[in-house]
């Protein structure tokens, strides 16, 4: 059975058809280096054919015209990467259950292209909710400080009675 599959693969190779899967029975062979075609360099011994020179000049101009666009794209990619890296230090992952209605609204924001994902949309809405409810969170902070003060007071009472 193994020899049958090896024979079939050999036939495929013999016909010049590319293999989609390798077999442990195949020996590894380095692919040949790609051939380099340098059609932009004209050597002195070549004919001074005007059509070759025109084609070469056209190729050079075309490549040169793409440089600004490529540099812009590279700069944009670098900026996005830096922005993500800088914002990642403040990101925390929180699993949240949402209603069907809330999920639909998150999906609408993503479909509209406002956010790249539901998680991004949800994070934005949570941040906005926290900002909007700042008075509530100030009050919660005051109550937490009061609770901590009462706990400290209780600890002190227990320590005094133990002495």
C-alpha positions in Angstrom: 0.0 0.0 0.0 2.8 2.4 0.9 4.6 1.6 -2.4 1.4 2.3 -4.3 1.2 5.9 -2.9 4.9 6.4 -3.6 4.5 5.2 -7.2 1.5 7.5 -7.6 3.5 10.5 -6.4 6.3 9.6 -8.7 3.9 9.5 -11.6 2.6 12.9 -10.6 6.1 14.3 -10.4 7.0 12.7 -13.7 4.1 14.4 -15.4 5.3 17.8 -14.1 2.2 18.4 -12.0 2.7 20.2 -8.7 2.3 18.2 -5.5 -0.2 19.6 -3.0 0.9 17.3 -0.1 4.3 15.9 0.7 4.9 12.4 2.0 7.4 11.3 4.7 8.9 9.1 2.0 9.8 12.1 -0.2 13.3 13.4 0.3 13.6 17.2 0.9 15.1 19.1 -1.9 15.9 22.8 -1.8 14.0 24.7 -4.4 16.2 26.2 -7.1 16.9 29.9 -6.7 14.6 32.1 -8.8 16.1 33.3 -12.0 16.7 37.0 -11.9 15.8 38.9 -15.0 17.5 42.3 -15.1 15.8 44.1 -17.9 16.7 47.5 -16.6 20.4 47.3 -17.1 21.6 47.7 -20.6 25.1 46.5 -21.2 27.4 48.0 -23.7 27.6 44.9 -25.9 23.8 44.9 -26.4 22.3 46.6 -29.4 21.2 50.2 -29.1 17.6 49.3 -29.9 15.3 52.4 -29.4 12.3 50.2 -28.5 14.3 48.4 -25.7 15.5 51.8 -24.3 11.9 53.1 -24.4 10.6 50.0 -22.7 13.3 50.3 -20.0 12.6 54.0 -19.5 8.9 53.3 -19.2 9.6 50.6 -16.6 11.8 52.8 -14.6 9.3 55.7 -14.6 6.5 53.3 -13.6 8.5 52.0 -10.7 9.5 55.5 -9.6 5.9 56.6 -9.7 4.9 53.9 -7.2 7.5 54.9 -4.6 5.6 57.7 -3.0 2.4 55.5 -2.7 4.5 52.7 -1.2 6.2 55.0 1.3 2.8 56.4 2.3 1.4 53.0 2.9 4.4 51.9 4.9 4.2 55.0 7.0 0.5 54.4 7.6 1.1 50.8 8.6 3.9 51.9 11.0 1.6 54.5 12.6 -1.2 52.0 13.1 1.2 49.5 14.7 2.7 52.1 17.0 -0.8 53.3 18.0 -1.9 49.7 18.8 1.2 49.0 20.8 0.9 52.2 22.8 -2.8 51.7 23.5 -2.4 48.0 24.3 -0.8 48.7 27.7 -4.1 50.1 28.9 -6.3 47.4 27.5 -8.0 44.8 29.7 -10.1 42.0 28.6 -13.5 41.6 30.2 -16.1 39.0 29.2 -19.6 40.7 29.2 -23.0 39.3 28.4 -25.2 41.6 26.4 -28.8 41.5 25.3 -29.7 40.7 21.8 -30.6 44.3 21.2 -27.2 45.5 22.5 -25.4 43.0 20.3 -27.4 44.2 17.3 -26.4 47.8 18.0 -22.7 46.7 18.3 -23.0 44.9 15.0 -24.5 48.0 13.4 -21.5 50.1 14.5 -19.1 47.5 13.0 -21.1 47.2 9.8 -21.1 51.0 9.4 -17.3 50.9 9.6 -17.2 53.0 12.8 -15.4 50.2 14.7 -13.4 47.2 13.5 -15.0 44.8 16.0 -17.8 44.4 18.5 -15.2 44.5 21.3 -13.9 47.8 20.1 -17.4 49.2 19.9 -18.3 47.9 23.4 -15.1 49.3 24.9 -15.9 52.7 23.4 -19.5 52.6 24.7 -18.3 51.5 28.2 -15.8 54.4 28.3 -18.4 56.9 27.3 -20.8 55.5 29.9 -18.2 55.9 32.6 -17.5 59.5 31.5 -21.3 60.3 31.4 -21.8 58.8 34.9 -18.8 60.5 36.5 -20.9 62.0 39.3 -22.1 58.4 40.2 -18.5 57.1 40.2 -17.4 60.1 42.4 -20.1 59.1 44.9 -19.1 55.4 44.8 -15.5 56.4 45.4 -16.5 58.5 48.5 -18.5 55.5 49.9 -15.6 53.1 49.3 -13.3 55.5 51.2 -15.9 55.6 54.0 -16.1 51.8 54.0 -12.3 51.5 54.2 -12.2 54.0 57.1 -14.8 52.0 59.0 -12.9 48.7 58.4 -9.7 50.4 59.7 -11.7 51.6 62.7 -13.0 48.0 63.4 -9.5 46.6 63.1 -8.2 49.1 65.6 -11.0 48.2 68.0 -10.1 44.5 67.8 -6.4 45.2 68.3 -7.2 47.4 71.4 -9.4 44.7 73.0 -6.8 42.1 72.4 -4.2 44.1 74.3 
